Amino acid sequence: MKFFIKQKVITWRDSFQILDEKKKPVYKVKGELVSIGHKLHIYDMKGKEVATIKEKIIKVMPKYQILTEKKKEFWVTKKITLVNEKFKVEPVDWLIDGGILEHNYSIKNGKKTIAKVHQKWISIGDSYIIDIEDEKVDPIVVLATMICVDCVEFDRKEKEEKEKKARKGNDR
């Protein structure tokens, strides 16, 4: 099962669609402009909310809560590592590993691959491909997890840009 998301639209303030294999919209994601911490809502195409993503405010490492319409709760947490970035998803015990900065990574449960996320270069623009290999998992949890990881990277890049501008300002 594959899903597609246009790149450079995943931010906490925007809204965007998630497409299926036939490039038909299946979900819509909307961010809240005003909230304490980041907050996103995922809706099916009928307008029913299927998941909410909330940033935990007080934390050592980035941490996000996913709450599904089935009242299931998941936590996506960035792990402290020296080399590659990694994330864990609890309580399902998933590990997200690979080229997260390059948008080329896997979501695994032990040695079993749940899903792969990679960037596809197309003529109109770039898009993410989320290829869910395990048909038993809830695709909403996988998609919400991928969005959490991407938003952590968006925040990291934004912070780096601010620091870069501040350094340039201090060099004058």
C-alpha positions as CSV (number, residue, x, y, z in Angstrom):
1,M,0.0,0.0,0.0
2,K,1.5,3.3,-1.1
3,F,0.8,6.9,-0.2
4,F,2.1,10.1,-1.6
5,I,2.7,13.5,0.0
6,K,4.0,16.6,-1.9
7,Q,7.2,17.8,-0.4
8,K,7.6,21.2,1.1
9,V,4.1,21.4,2.3
10,I,4.5,19.6,5.6
11,T,4.6,22.4,8.2
12,W,2.6,22.9,11.3
13,R,0.7,25.8,9.9
14,D,-0.4,24.5,6.5
15,S,-2.8,22.0,5.2
16,F,-2.1,19.3,2.6
17,Q,-3.5,16.1,1.2
18,I,-2.2,12.5,1.3
19,L,-2.8,10.6,-1.9
20,D,-3.3,6.9,-2.5
21,E,-1.5,4.8,-5.2
22,K,-3.9,6.1,-7.9
23,K,-3.0,9.7,-6.8
24,K,-6.5,10.2,-5.4
25,P,-6.8,12.2,-2.1
26,V,-7.5,9.9,0.8
27,Y,-6.6,12.2,3.8
28,K,-6.3,15.9,4.5
29,V,-4.0,17.2,7.1
30,K,-4.5,20.6,8.8
31,G,-2.2,22.4,11.2
32,E,-3.4,24.8,13.9
33,L,-1.9,28.2,13.7
34,V,-2.6,29.1,17.3
35,S,-1.8,26.4,19.9
36,I,0.6,25.7,22.7
37,G,3.1,23.6,20.9
38,H,2.5,22.1,17.4
39,K,-0.8,20.5,16.7
40,L,-2.1,18.7,13.5
41,H,-5.3,17.0,12.6
42,I,-5.7,14.2,10.0
43,Y,-9.1,13.9,8.3
44,D,-10.6,11.4,5.9
45,M,-12.1,12.9,2.7
46,K,-15.5,13.0,4.3
47,G,-14.2,15.3,7.0
48,K,-14.1,12.8,9.8
49,E,-11.0,13.3,12.1
50,V,-9.0,10.1,12.1
51,A,-5.9,11.2,14.1
52,T,-4.4,14.2,16.0
53,I,-0.7,14.9,16.4
54,K,0.4,17.0,19.4
55,E,3.9,18.2,20.3
56,K,4.8,17.6,24.0
57,I,6.0,20.9,25.3
58,I,8.3,19.9,28.2
59,K,10.9,17.4,26.9
60,V,14.6,16.7,26.5
61,M,14.3,15.4,22.9
62,P,11.4,16.1,20.4
63,K,8.4,14.1,21.4
64,Y,4.9,13.9,19.8
65,Q,1.7,12.2,20.7
66,I,-0.5,10.5,18.1
67,L,-4.1,9.9,19.1
68,T,-6.3,7.9,16.7
69,E,-10.0,8.0,16.3
70,K,-10.0,4.5,17.9
71,K,-8.6,6.2,21.0
72,K,-5.3,4.5,20.6
73,E,-2.3,6.6,21.8
74,F,1.2,6.4,20.3
75,W,4.4,8.4,21.2
76,V,7.1,9.3,18.6
77,T,10.3,10.3,20.3
78,K,13.7,11.3,18.8
79,K,16.4,9.2,20.3
80,I,19.8,10.5,21.5
81,T,22.4,9.1,19.1
82,L,25.9,10.2,18.1
83,V,25.7,9.3,14.4
84,N,22.4,8.9,12.6
85,E,19.1,10.3,13.7
86,K,16.7,7.7,15.1
87,F,13.1,7.8,16.4
88,K,11.1,5.3,18.4
89,V,7.4,4.8,18.4
90,E,5.7,3.4,21.5
91,P,3.9,1.3,22.6
92,V,4.3,-0.6,19.3
93,D,8.1,-0.6,19.7
94,W,8.9,0.6,16.2
95,L,12.3,2.1,15.3
96,I,12.8,4.7,12.6
97,D,16.2,4.6,11.1
98,G,18.1,5.5,7.9
99,G,18.6,8.7,6.0
100,I,16.1,10.8,7.8
101,L,17.7,14.0,6.6
102,E,17.5,12.7,3.1
103,H,13.9,11.5,3.5
104,N,15.0,7.9,2.9
105,Y,14.3,5.8,5.9
106,S,12.5,2.7,7.2
107,I,10.0,2.1,10.1
108,K,10.8,-1.3,11.6
109,N,9.4,-3.6,14.3
110,G,12.5,-5.6,15.2
111,K,13.9,-6.8,11.9
112,K,10.6,-6.6,10.1
113,T,10.1,-3.6,7.9
114,I,6.7,-1.9,8.5
115,A,7.1,0.9,6.0
116,K,9.7,2.7,3.9
117,V,9.7,6.4,3.3
118,H,11.6,7.9,0.4
119,Q,11.7,11.0,-1.7
120,K,10.7,10.7,-5.4
121,W,12.0,13.2,-7.9
122,I,9.4,14.1,-10.4
123,S,9.2,16.9,-13.0
124,I,6.5,19.0,-11.3
125,G,8.1,18.8,-7.8
126,D,9.3,16.4,-5.2
127,S,7.0,14.1,-3.3
128,Y,7.3,11.6,-0.5
129,I,6.4,8.0,-1.1
130,I,5.3,6.1,2.0
131,D,5.3,2.4,1.1
132,I,3.6,0.4,3.8
133,E,4.8,-3.2,3.6
134,D,2.9,-4.7,6.5
135,E,-0.8,-4.7,5.6
136,K,-1.7,-5.5,9.3
137,V,-0.7,-2.1,10.6
138,D,-3.0,0.9,10.7
139,P,-1.9,3.2,7.9
140,I,-3.0,6.2,9.9
141,V,-0.4,5.4,12.5
142,V,2.3,5.0,9.9
143,L,1.3,8.3,8.1
144,A,1.1,10.2,11.4
145,T,4.5,8.9,12.4
146,M,6.0,10.0,9.1
147,I,4.5,13.4,9.6
148,C,6.0,13.7,13.1
149,V,9.4,12.8,11.8
150,D,9.2,15.3,9.0
151,C,8.0,18.1,11.4
152,V,10.9,17.4,13.7
153,E,13.2,17.9,10.7
154,F,11.3,21.0,9.6
155,D,11.8,22.5,13.1
156,R,15.5,21.5,13.1
157,K,16.1,23.2,9.8
158,E,14.2,26.3,10.9
159,K,16.3,26.5,14.1
160,E,19.5,26.2,12.0
161,E,18.4,29.0,9.7
162,K,17.7,31.3,12.7
163,E,21.1,30.5,14.2
164,K,22.8,31.1,10.9
165,K,21.2,34.5,10.5
166,A,22.1,35.4,14.1
167,R,25.7,34.5,13.5
168,K,25.8,36.6,10.3
169,G,24.3,39.5,12.3
170,N,26.9,39.1,15.0
171,D,29.7,39.1,12.4
172,R,29.0,42.7,11.4
